[in-house]
Amino acid sequence: MSEWDEMKAVTILKYDESEPQLELREKEIPTPKENEVRIKIHLSPINPSDLMFIRGLYGFKKKAPVSAGFEASGIVDAVGSGIKTLKLGMAVSCVAPQNDGSWAEYMITTEDNCLPLVDGVTLDEGSSFFVNPMTAWAMVSRCQKEGHQAMVQTAAASALGKMVVRLCKEKGIPLINVVRKKEQEDSLAEIGAEHILNSTSPNYQKDLFKLSKKLNATYAIDAVAGDTAQSLVECMPYGSKLVCYGALSEKPFAVNSGIILFQNKKIEGFWLSSWIYEIGLEEFQKQAKEAQKYLKTVFQTKINKRFKFEDFKEGLEFYKQHMTEGKVVFGP
C-alpha cells in the first residue's frame, strides 16, 4: 500500500475515566458505501463532549479502536451511489455518526450528517458549526416556542454560552448568566451581557431568586449539573423548567420532591441528536441554513490555537487549561 492510501487518525484504544488510551495511527483511507460520503477534513475542534466521550462517560461508546472526534469541516472527497444532494468538492460542516470520528485526515459519514456551507462561510468558521451553534439555536428557539419571557444559563462564559448571550440579545430575550470566576464576568461584560451572577458569591442564591423573579425567568439551560443545577431548580420562579445539556461538574444533583409537586417545576435533558430526530431532517436543514447567517456574528467562534493530529496530546492538555478562551482545533 502506498502512502497515499493511508491517513493519520487520533485513535481511542481504551476508554478510561481517568486516563483514556489514545494514539496516532496510520489507517487505510476508507471507501464510502452506497449511502455514505467521505470528507477530507479541514479542521476538527475539541468540544467538552469529546472529552467525555474518550473517557467513556458519554451517552454511548463506539467499539474501540476507533477514531475520536465528533465534529469537523471539510470537502466532500468521494460519494456513494445513493447520495442525492452532496457533490464532489462541496464544502461542508459535518459530524461523525457511529463509525470512525473526525480527528483524522478523512472521515466517512452520511448525507444527513453533513450541512453544505453557504456562500461566504469559510471552512474555518464551518468547523465549529454543528455542535455549539445548533445546540444554542435549538435551546433558545425552544424557550421562545414555549413562551418563556426570560432565560437563565450556567457555564455562560463558554463558547456556547457566549453564543447564547448574543442570540438572546438578537432575539430580545432577557438572560441571566451564571459564571464562577471574576475574569468570566469580565469576558461576558465585554460582549454586552447585562445580567451576570457569580455562583461563588455569598449572596448568589438570594440574587438569583430575586433576579429570576423580577425578569420572570422560567427557563434555564445548564451544562454543569451538581450544586449549580440544584440551585437553579430551588431559586427559579413557580413553573420553571431546567434543561440539562451537559455535566461539567460530573456530579449528580438532588431535588426536593415538594419543589416538583407544589412549584410545578420540570427537569428535562437536551441532546442535539434527539432534537434533530424530533423535528425531522428537512426541518433541521432548513433551520441550519437560517442559523448559518449568524456564523460571522452571533455564532462567531474564535480559533485560539491549532494543532496537527501528530500533536494531539499537547492539544488536549492545552484545551483543558484554556477551555473558555476560544476553540482548540486539530487539522492535517
N, C-alpha and C positions, 0 to 999 in steps of 0.2 A: 504493500500500500504506500502510495506517495504521500508527502507531507500535505499536499493539497486536499487529501481525503480525510484529514484529521482536524479536530478543533480542540481548543482548550476549554475546560469546564470546571468550575468550582464544585466539587462533589462531596455530598454527605455520605460518609462511610458508616457512621453510627450516631443515632440520636442520643443525646445525653443532657439532662437538665443543667448540670454544672459545666461539663466540658465536652461539647459535641465534637466529633471527629470529622474534620474536613480536610481535603487535599485537592490540589490542582491535578487534573487528569487529562490525558490526551484521549479523546474519544473519536470514533468514526462519525463523520458528518451524516446525520440521519436523512433518510428519504421520506417525504410525506406520503401518507396513504391517500386514498380517494377523497376523503373529506377533511384533509389537513393541508396546512401551508407551512413552509419553512421560512423563518425570519432570520436574516443576517443582523445580528444585534449591533446597535449603535451604542446605547448606554442602558444600564440597568441599575436602579437605585437600591439602597438598603432602606427598608422600612421596619418599624417595630415588629410587624407581623413576621418578617423574615427571621428576626432574632428568636421569636417564639417558636417558629417552625423548625429551625435547625436544632433547637433544644428538645423537640418532641412535645411541646406544650400547646401547639395549635389545634384546631378542630379536627384535623386528620393528619395522617402520615402517608407519604409515598414510600414505596418499597425501596430501601437502600441496597446498593449505592445508587444515588440519583443526584442530578444537578440541582443546586439550590437556586433560590430567587423566584419571585412571583411576577415582577413587572418589568417592562422594558419598552424601548422604541427601536425601530429598525426598518429594514427594507425587505419587502416580500421577494424572496430569492428563488422559491420553487412552489408550485401549486399542484394539488391533486386533481384528478379528473372531475371530481364532483363540486369543485369550488365555483361559485356563481358570480360573486361581485369583486373579489380581490384579484388584482392583476400583478404580473411581474413588475418590479420596480416601484410599486406603491410604498409610500412612507406610512407607517402605522404605529400606533400605541397598542401594546398587546400584553396579555397575561398568560401565564402557564397553567394549563388545566392539570390533569392527573399524571402527566408524564414529566420528562426532564424539564428543569426550570430555566430561568433567564440569565443566571450568572455564567454565561457561556457565549462562545462566538456565534453559535447558531442555536435556534430553538424551534421545535415543532409545536404548533398549536392549531386551533380550529378557527374557522371563519368567524364564529360568533364571539371569539375571544380577541378579536382584532378590531380596532377603530381606525379607519383611514384618517390621516391628519388633513385638516382643511388648509387651503392656501394661506400662507403667511405664518403657519405654525411650524417651528423648527423641530428637528429630531431631538435636540436637547430639551426643548420645552415638552415635547410629547413623551419623554422617558418617564415622567412622573405624573402622567395624566390620569391613569386608570384608578389607582388605589386611593390617594388622598382627595383629589378634586371631586371625583364622582361620589365618594363617601360623604364629603362635606355637602355637596349638591343634594344628595338624596335625603340626608337628615334635616337640612334646612327646609327643603321642599315639603317634607312630611310635617314639620312644625307649622308651616303655612296651611297646608291642606287640612290639618286637624283644627285650625282656628285658634291656636295659642297666640297670645298677644306679645309674649316676650320669652327669651330663652336664657338658659344658663349653660356654660360649658366648662369642663375641667381640662387640664393639660392645655390651657389656652395659648401658651407660648410655643407650642409645637408647630411644625409646618402646616398640619391640617388645621390646628386651632387658629392660626393667623388667616387661613383661607376662610374659615367660618366668620371671623371678625369682619373681613372685607365683604363677604357675601351678605351678611346681615345688614351691614351699612348700606349696601347697594339696594337691598330689598326693604329697608326701613324697619327692621326688626330690632327692638331694644335687646341688648345682650349683656349678661353678667359673665365676666371672665375670671376664672379661678386659677391662680398660679401659686407657687410656693417659694419663690425667690425674688429678691428686690430687683435683680437685673432682668427678670422676666416681666415684672411690672413695667420697667422702663422700655423694654422692647415692644410691648403692646401699646404703650402710650405713643410711641413713635409712629405707629401705623394708624393712630386715631381711635383706639379703643376707648370707650367712655367710662364703662363701669368695670373696675378691676379690684378684685379681692385677693388677699394673700392668706392662704389656708394656715400659715404658721402664726398669724396674728392672734393674740389672746382674745380679741373681740370678733374673730372670724364668723362664728356661728350666729352670733347676735346680728352682725352686719348682714349676713346672708339672709337671715329671716326677715329683717326689715326691708332690705332692698328688693328681694323677690316678691314680697307682699306689695310693696309700692308699685312695682312695674307689672304685677300680676304675671310673673314668670312661672308658668306652669309646665314648661317643657325643658328637660335637661338632657344633655349628652355627656357621657362620662367615659373616659379612657383609662381611668386609674383603678377603680374598684376599692376595696378596703374601706378605711375610715372616711376617705373622701366621698365615696358614693353614699355611705351611710348618712353623712351629714346632709347631703342633698335631699335624701328621702325625708329626713327628720325636719329640715328647716324650710322647705318649699311650701307654697300655699296648698289649701284644700284642692283636691282633684288633679294634682300634678302627676306628670309621667316622667320616669327616668329611663333613658335609653342607653344601655351599656354597649359600647363598641370596642372596648379594649380592657386590659387588666395589667397596666404597667406596674402596679404595686405587687402583683401576683398574690394578693391576699383576698380572702372572702369578706363579705360584709353581712352583718345581721340586721334584720328589720323586725321591729316590734309588730306583731300581727294587728294590734289595735290601730296602728297607722294606716294599714291597708283597709281594715274594716270600717273605721269611723271617719277617716280623712279621704277615703276614695282615691288613694294613690296607687299608681301602677308602675311595674318594672318590666321592661322587655329588652331583648337583645337586638342588635343590628349587625348583619353581616352582608357585605356588598353582593356576594354571590346569590344569597337568598333574595335580596331586593331585585336583582336583575331577573331572576326566575319569576318573582311575584308580578312584576309589571310587564314581562314579556320582552323578547329580544327586539322587536320592532320599536316599541316604545322606548326601550333603553337606548337604542341607537339614535333615535330622534332627540332624546334629552341630552345625550353625549355630544351630539353635533351642536346643540344650543350652548352647552357648557364650554365647548372649545372656544367660543367667542370671548370668554373671560380668561383665557390662559395667559395673556400678557398683563392682566390687571388683577382681578380678584384672585385668580389661581396662580399667580406668578410664583415660580419656585426658583430660589437662588441655589445654584450648584456651588457648594462650599469647597469640595475637593474631589478630584478624580483619581482613581487607582486602576491600574491594569489588573487583569484577572490574576496574574502571577503574584501580585502584592495583596491578595485578598485578606490575609491575616492582619496586615498593617491597616488596611481599610476598615475592617470590622472593629478593631480597637479604637481607631480614630473616631468612628461613628459613635461608639458607646460614650466617648468623652465629650462629644460635640453635637448631641442629638438635636438641639434646638437652634443650631447656627447655620442651617441650610443643608441641602441634600449632599450626601456622600454617594458617589456613583462608581460602578465598575464598567469597564469597557475594554475592547481589544487593545 
